[in-house]
């Protein structure tokens, strides 16, 4: 069991974790709260309002990167010491995520469940404020894919894995996985309270939860934040390419 769930030591410093608290408030409360005012008169003009969603993810990624940049630099040194080890585990993580999503979606499709609401929430994002990830990709295939492949993974790793998973896993690994399930549920709840759409939002939580759990496992398994970060980059890139061809 220790080989599958080894002891974890890598986590951001306490000061970085504390700095992520106001980042949480900005990303999940303040920015979404003022988004309707910023986009007043644009909501029905999807080709224009999509840029508000893109700006949201880009801003979140830049802020999160600024906060955890030192931690990323420290863990990158470990990646350079054994690049093959990390590439192997990134490939393993991506493969497990693909299998998990097929296992989840396959039976639902077989029994006639409409999975479109779930697919609307891929690629994985920290939270949607005006457009679902799939709709964003449909409207802006290239810029949207770059946004969700480059910036969203940084936000997710910082706000969920570095903030909510790593500090707990370093002390009580058994508590870290239920913890990440709870902490990733907070943004959907905020989203529902603010804008409604419970079915769409909770469908997104359901399809993204296995991804979060497996990425956190890769974080623990390699004791390095770059494993889930790069894995999520690959996952979002693949989702951006594949789901773009699904008709809405």
Buried (B, 14 or more C-beta within 10 A) or exposed (E): EEEEBEEBEBBBEEEBBEBBEEBBEBBBEEBBEEBBEBBEEBEEEBEEBBBBBBBBBBBBBEBBBEBBEEBBEBBEEBBEEEEEBBEEBBEBBBEBBBEBBEEBBEEBEEEEEEBEBBBBBBBBBBBBBBBBBBBBBBBBEEBBBBBBBBBBBBBBBBBBBBBBBBBBBBEEBEEBBEBBBEBBEBBBBBBBEBBEBEEBBBBBBBBBBBBBBBBBBBBBBBBBBBBBBBBBBBBBBBBBBEBEEEEE
